[in-house]
């Protein structure tokens, strides 16, 4: 399983696809497929069957689809710029993600 630079609750910028230029928050990461579910990005229409026991109406429902992580760039919380992600090890041996532009920590 590959390690990914994107984590849940990260703010990201979409670099490619029909939603290029949009920003959103990562809702879920799927590491085995190297994909992420981003809030407000890559909407698809799904046909659903009605299920009265779960109170679900049938019809067309819009929901987010996953985006490949190669099409995402993390937005740094300190400098506010889309940036590449580096790694560094702190004095206590903890590994953290680092912004390549401002050298600020992405993990809070």
N, C-alpha and C positions, 0 to 999 in steps of 0.2 A: 504494500500500500504506500503510495507516494506521500511525502509530507507536503502540505500546502501552505502558502503564505497568507491565505485568507482564513479568518476565523469568524465565528458567529458574533454578531453585533458590530462588526467592522463597517465603516462607511466606505463605499467603493464607487468608482467611476467606471462606466461601461465604455470600452474602447472600440468595439466592433459589433455589427449586427444592426437590426432595425431600430434598436434603442440606443444607438451610439450617442454619447454625450450626457446621458442621464446619470444621476447619482441616486444611490439608495443604500439601505441598511441590509446586511446579510442576515437572512432569517434562518438558513440551514446550510450546512456544508455536507456534500456527498463525496468523501475522499476516494472511494474505490472507482468512481467515475470521473473524478477531478472536476466536479461541477458544484455550483452554488446557487441557492435560491435567493434572489435579491428582491426586496420590497419595491413594488411599483414598476418593475421592469419585466419584459418578455411575457406579456399577457397572452394567453391562448384561450380559445373557447372550447369547452368540453360539454358534450351531451350527457346529461345525467338522468337516470330513471327516478321516478318518484318513490319515496319510501315513507309511508305514513307513520310507521313505528318510530322512526328517528326524526320525524318532522321535516323531511327534506322534500322540497318541491322539485318536480322534474323540469327539464328544458335545458336551454343553453346557459352555462355558468362560466363566467370569466375568472381565471385564477392565474397565478404566476407559474411560469415554467422555469426550469433551471438554465443557467448560463455557464459555459465553460470558463474555468478560472483563468485561462490564458487571455480572455477578453475583458478581464477586470484589473483595475489598479487601485490599490488602497489609498485612501485620503488620510494624510497625517493629521492627528488631532492638534498638534502644536503649531505647525506652520500652515495648515489648511490646504496644502498642495497635493495633487496626486503624485505618488512617489513609488519607487521600487522599494522592496523590503530586504533589509540585511539582518544579520544575526550577530549578537555579541553575548559574551558570558560575563556576568557580574562577579563581584568579589566573593559572594557567598555560593558561587557555582551555578546560579540560576541562569538559564538561557532565555534571552528576551529578543523580540523583534525590534528592529531599529529603522527609522526613516533614513534613506540614503541622502536626502537633501539637507536636513537640519540636525541629523544625528539624535533626534528625540526618540524616546521609547514609545512604541505603539501599544505595548501591553501595559495596562494600568492595573 
